[in-house]
Amino acid sequence: MSTTTARKRDHTHWLYIAVIIAVLAGILVGRLAPEFGQSLAPLGTLFVNLIKMMIAPVIFCTIVLGIGSVRAAATVGKVGGLSIAYFLAMSTAALGIGLVVGNLIEPGSGLGEAKPGAGAKYAEQAHGAGGTWDFIQNIVPTTLVSSLTAGSVLQALFVALLVGFAVQAMGAAGEPILRAVSLGQKLVFRILSMILWLAPIGAFGAIANVVGRTGWSAVVELATLMIAFYLTCLVFVFGVLGAVLRIVSGVSILKLCRYLAREYLLIVATSSSESALPRLIAKMEHAGVEKTTVGVVVPTGYSFNLDGTAIYLTMASIFIADALGQPLSIGEQIGLLLFMIIASKGAAGVTGAGLATLAGGLQSHRPELLDGVGLIVGIDRFMSEARALTNFSGNAVATLLIGTWTKTVDADRTRRVLDRELPFDEETMVDDEHGAPEPKPATDPAPVAVQ
């Protein structure tokens, strides 16, 4: 069995080698044939859409299995409460770091003016997303089934919580439902593993499009902002998150990043952290975190724990203000950024959400800076990768931290997994011996008797 599993796992290495080759080929095509490169954009869009198609089923199965197999509903409430408190603290820390770096470096100083009207369409997108009450109202789907088809992570999370608690309340009568959902989870992950073999095609189209559209001039002109943003994200992940993870859980951030290396590559190829959400759920469960904790922290974090987006909004705002020769005062920076970090929750997971939130915030606080969004458009695609990687890392760390605080993580298993003693099954992405819900002895006496 172990030999067969090893062969399957080794076989998947070719997929990620193909992704790297596809990215390099996309850069070459975008540079040599810009118009043709731009025409390949649908390839990247189709692949990301295929991944998004699987997110709701993955979340639904994971949360129903996690909550349905837990006896005390208070456990879920405790995990959720700690998660929200932690997310707010980390968002504040990310804002502060971005604020300090932006004011120290002043990346926009001396840059030319933006084209008139460049940010108007993005502001309209932000207004179209609705306000806080619209965001809250949209959490509740029109039907149970629509929560799995609307493409909203929070709607899927909301319905999964309801179903999970309902199955839990059914007691022994809910066991057949849990077994059916467990089979459904295996099916969903099998479909997902099939889709991932299309990653090289999606990566090729996405990279060829962005290089063909922006060329190298925009990257060169705004290199200071890009480098500063990437370095800030690195400091946040390996400095702030790494220190907290080591102190609280005793886990090395370097080993965690090594464990999630393939997910990072997938995010770079697609410029979307959502593409790696299902795999993060599977890998955190494999690493020893209970299904309940993973099922609550990861999906919620994808909407509320946006550390990379917080840093981006901070530095981009300061950059635009400096570039247009109208720098923001400290008071204006704090007011504007608090507004943006709240608004970003409603735009989470939406394509172009960073630009839309940035433009909407500028229009509401400093309308004269709105046109400066045009300076960011050319490199936003490159910066979105750093945003996605930071957001993803933040949610992986949050899962281990919340698991430690709530005592829902097997620390010894986490150590063994990160030390590569217990490899992750890349083919099925489902760990039967650890991830499946444990049957209650009272309802399943036969297997116990055999043992």
Disulfide bonds with the S-S distance in Angstrom:
none
